[in-house]
Every structure is written in C-alpha cells, then in structure tokens.
Amino acid sequence: GKPSAGIADASYLAFISARSNREPMVYIGANDGMLHGFSASDGRERFAYVPTPVYRNLASLTSQDYQHVNFVDGQLATQDAQVGGEWRTYLVGGLAGGGQGVFGLDVTDPSAASEGSPGSIVKWEFTDRDDAYMGYLYSHPMVRKLENGEWVAIFSSGFNAEYDDGRRPGTGQPAMFVLKLSGPTGQNRAWQLGTDYWRVILPQGTAAAPNGLGGVTTFDIDGNGAANVAYAGDLTGRLWRVQLPG
C-alpha cells in the first residue's frame, strides 16, 4: 500500500505523496511454481511470476504419479529503496527448497504487471548459475542501504550449495552475498563479481563436510541509516561478523 518505511529524506516524502493511493497488495509464493500478487482489496490476482530455477519442474505437476517437490516456498522481503536515483519499492525473495536462487521484483506499481507488461517488474535473478556458492536460501533476504548510498540485497548462501547439479563450489564453505538492487550490468545482463555483487567466503567447511549459513541480520553502527556490518550463524555453531562494502 502506501509507502511507510519512515525514511527521513525529502525525496522520500515526495515518493510517499506520489504513491499514497497505491493499491494494497499481498504477495505469496506457492508450490504451484509461482509467486502470486493479489489485490488486498478484492482478492483478485494481479500477476504471477515463475522463477527460472523452478521452471524445469513445472511439468511434474501434471504427472499421474506426482511426488511432491518444492517450488516458490522461500521467504519474501519488501522495501522502499533508491535505485538509479529514483525511489522504488522492491520485493526480494528466495526459493528455499525450490531451488538455488534469489529474485528481485520492482513492485512500485502493482498495475504494471496486470496491464500487459508483466515482464517489466522482474528486474533480476541470481542463481547458482551466476555464482556456484549460491545454495538453498531458507531465511529472509534483507534490503539495506550501504555507506556509499547504494541500496543492496544481502543474504547468505544458505544450505547445500554442494548439491551436485553441475554447479557446486567444491570447497564446502558458505558465503554471504551483497547484490546491487539495480541488478547486473555485464554483457547479456550477467552478474559481475566485484562490480554488481560482492561475495564473502567464510573459512569453515570442507568438501567432505560442507558447511551452511543461516539468516543474516545487519547493524548500523553510527545510526545514519546505512548498514555497516552483517551477522550470520553457520552449521558449526559459529556466529560470523562481516564488514559490508561501501
């Protein structure tokens, strides 16, 4: 609905005014293979989106001998953020057991998808095809501003990145990711490490005994609205503190 992030910025107040009558929405991931957007006013579906990692499994839903598999059953996060100098509302979600990946949607204008341009709201996907350290993310992604003013999505590599699907790190070590909300800028919209996203590999785990990383939380040390450090716990019982870029 109406933007309500409580950000002390004159341009954000203008954004609140411009979007004050925005249609309230409910976003739900489901094991039919889709993320659904429903109007909170009348319950009608405005759009549905199928993330690439689950697409190959859709045919199994029609099988007479269907055995349950997960699809879009991960956690979702929404946040107002300044992207490309403009205030927008982003939804970032993982797939949990449905696949090794995270997606970012621009849901600033919910009517955009239902009025003939559903692809316009899908801004990016980040999967183990982009970085082999990406596993199954069961925790909430976080959307935060860095000290340099860049708005980013922050999340862990999750679990079972070593699952042998043709893309595995081979080290057994987990990682933390920081992705620009603006998405990839490389040729063919490919993610570039160190330019579009950052990866911190944590030195605990082996190929024989793989580690995993749970949910991430951030902290603003100086209280200026920008995240400085991130914390996450792993499967060995360690709590890690990571200095964020920017």
C-alpha positions in Angstrom: 0.0 0.0 0.0 1.2 3.5 0.8 5.0 3.7 1.3 5.7 3.7 5.1 9.5 3.0 5.5 10.0 6.1 7.8 13.0 7.3 5.8 14.0 10.9 6.7 14.6 12.3 3.2 12.7 15.0 1.4 12.7 13.0 -1.9 11.2 10.0 0.0 8.4 12.3 1.3 7.6 13.1 -2.3 7.6 9.4 -3.1 5.0 8.8 -0.3 2.8 11.6 -1.7 3.0 10.2 -5.2 2.2 6.7 -4.1 -0.3 7.5 -1.4 -3.2 5.8 -3.2 -1.3 2.8 -4.3 -3.3 -0.4 -4.3 -2.5 -2.6 -1.3 -1.1 -6.0 -2.3 -0.4 -9.4 -0.9 2.5 -11.4 -2.3 2.6 -15.1 -1.8 5.0 -17.8 -3.0 3.4 -21.2 -3.7 4.2 -24.7 -4.6 2.3 -24.4 -7.9 5.6 -22.9 -9.2 4.6 -19.2 -8.9 4.9 -16.1 -6.9 1.4 -14.5 -6.9 0.4 -10.9 -6.4 -3.2 -10.5 -5.1 -5.1 -7.3 -4.5 -5.7 -6.9 -0.8 -8.9 -5.0 -1.5 -10.8 -7.6 -3.6 -8.6 -10.7 -3.6 -8.1 -10.7 -7.4 -4.8 -11.9 -8.8 -2.9 -9.1 -10.5 0.1 -11.2 -11.7 2.1 -14.4 -11.3 5.8 -15.0 -11.9 7.6 -18.2 -12.4 11.3 -18.0 -11.3 13.7 -19.6 -13.7 15.2 -22.3 -11.3 11.7 -23.9 -10.7 10.6 -23.7 -14.4 12.0 -27.1 -15.3 9.9 -28.8 -12.6 6.6 -27.4 -13.7 5.8 -30.4 -15.9 5.9 -32.7 -12.9 2.7 -31.1 -11.5 0.7 -32.8 -14.3 2.1 -36.3 -13.5 -0.3 -39.1 -12.5 2.4 -40.3 -10.2 3.3 -36.8 -8.8 5.8 -36.8 -5.9 6.0 -33.6 -4.0 8.7 -31.1 -4.8 9.2 -27.6 -3.5 8.8 -24.6 -5.8 8.4 -20.9 -4.5 8.4 -21.6 -0.8 11.1 -19.2 0.4 10.9 -16.0 2.5 10.0 -12.7 0.9 11.0 -9.1 1.9 9.7 -5.8 0.6 11.5 -2.4 1.0 11.4 1.1 -0.4 14.8 1.9 -1.9 16.5 4.4 -4.1 17.6 2.7 -7.3 19.2 4.7 -10.1 18.4 7.9 -8.2 14.6 7.1 -8.1 12.6 5.8 -5.2 11.1 2.4 -5.9 9.6 -0.5 -3.9 11.4 -3.8 -4.3 10.4 -7.3 -3.4 13.3 -9.8 -2.9 12.7 -13.4 -2.3 14.4 -16.8 -2.1 13.1 -20.2 -3.1 14.0 -22.3 0.0 13.9 -25.9 -1.1 12.6 -24.9 -4.5 15.9 -24.0 -6.0 19.3 -22.3 -5.6 18.4 -18.8 -6.2 17.0 -15.3 -5.3 14.9 -12.9 -7.4 14.2 -9.2 -7.3 11.0 -7.6 -8.5 10.0 -3.9 -8.8 6.5 -3.7 -7.3 6.3 0.1 -7.1 3.3 0.0 -9.5 1.3 -3.2 -9.0 -0.8 -2.5 -12.0 2.2 -2.6 -14.4 2.2 -6.4 -14.5 -1.6 -6.7 -14.9 -1.8 -4.2 -17.7 0.1 -6.0 -20.4 3.7 -5.8 -19.2 4.3 -8.4 -16.5 8.0 -8.8 -17.5 8.6 -5.2 -16.6 8.5 -5.9 -12.9 11.1 -8.7 -13.0 14.4 -7.0 -12.5 16.9 -9.8 -11.9 17.5 -13.3 -10.8 20.6 -14.6 -9.0 21.2 -18.3 -9.0 24.0 -20.9 -8.7 24.5 -20.4 -12.4 25.7 -16.9 -11.6 27.7 -18.0 -8.6 28.3 -21.6 -7.6 28.3 -20.7 -3.9 24.6 -19.9 -4.0 22.6 -22.6 -2.2 19.1 -23.1 -0.9 18.1 -19.9 1.0 15.5 -20.5 3.7 15.9 -17.2 5.5 14.7 -13.7 4.7 16.8 -11.6 2.3 17.5 -8.1 3.6 17.4 -4.9 1.6 19.6 -2.2 3.0 21.5 1.0 2.1 25.3 1.0 2.3 27.5 3.9 3.5 28.1 4.8 -0.2 24.4 5.3 -0.7 24.0 2.1 -2.8 20.9 0.0 -2.0 21.6 -3.7 -1.9 20.1 -7.1 -1.2 22.0 -9.0 1.5 21.6 -12.7 2.1 23.5 -15.9 2.9 24.4 -18.7 0.5 22.0 -20.8 2.6 22.5 -24.6 2.6 23.5 -27.5 0.3 25.4 -25.4 -2.3 27.4 -28.6 -2.8 24.4 -30.4 -4.2 25.7 -32.0 -7.4 23.6 -30.2 -10.0 26.5 -29.3 -12.2 27.3 -26.1 -10.3 29.0 -26.6 -6.9 31.8 -24.6 -5.3 33.7 -27.8 -4.3 35.0 -26.2 -1.1 32.2 -26.9 1.4 32.5 -23.3 2.6 29.4 -21.0 2.9 29.3 -17.4 1.7 27.4 -14.1 2.2 26.2 -12.1 -0.8 25.7 -8.4 -1.3 23.9 -7.6 -4.6 23.1 -4.2 -6.1 19.3 -3.8 -6.3 19.9 -2.2 -9.7 20.9 -5.7 -11.0 23.6 -6.9 -13.3 25.3 -4.6 -15.9 27.5 -7.1 -17.7 27.1 -8.4 -21.2 23.8 -10.2 -21.6 22.9 -9.0 -18.1 25.4 -11.3 -16.5 26.4 -10.6 -12.9 30.0 -9.4 -12.4 31.7 -10.2 -9.1 33.1 -7.0 -7.6 31.0 -4.8 -9.8 27.4 -5.9 -9.5 27.8 -8.0 -6.4 30.2 -9.0 -3.6 30.8 -12.4 -2.1 32.4 -13.1 1.3 33.5 -16.7 1.6 33.7 -17.9 5.2 36.7 -20.1 6.1 34.9 -23.0 7.7 33.8 -26.2 6.0 35.3 -28.8 3.6 34.1 -30.6 0.5 33.8 -33.8 2.7 31.9 -31.9 5.5 30.1 -28.9 3.8 29.0 -26.0 6.0 25.9 -23.8 5.6 24.9 -20.3 6.6 21.6 -19.3 8.1 19.8 -16.0 8.3 21.6 -12.6 8.0 21.0 -9.5 10.1 22.7 -6.1 9.8 23.7 -3.3 12.1 24.0 0.4 11.6 27.0 1.3 13.8 26.8 5.1 13.6 23.0 5.5 13.3 23.0 7.2 9.9 20.6 4.8 8.2 23.3 2.8 6.4 24.3 -0.8 7.3 27.9 -1.3 8.2 28.2 -4.9 9.3 26.2 -8.1 8.9 26.0 -11.2 11.2 25.0 -14.8 10.4 25.4 -18.2 12.1 26.6 -21.4 10.4 26.1 -25.1 10.9 29.2 -25.4 13.1 27.7 -23.1 15.8 29.8 -20.1 14.8 28.5 -16.6 14.6 30.2 -14.6 11.9 30.6 -10.8 11.6 31.2 -9.4 8.1 32.2 -5.9 7.2 29.9 -4.7 4.5 31.3 -2.9 1.4 30.7 0.8 0.8 
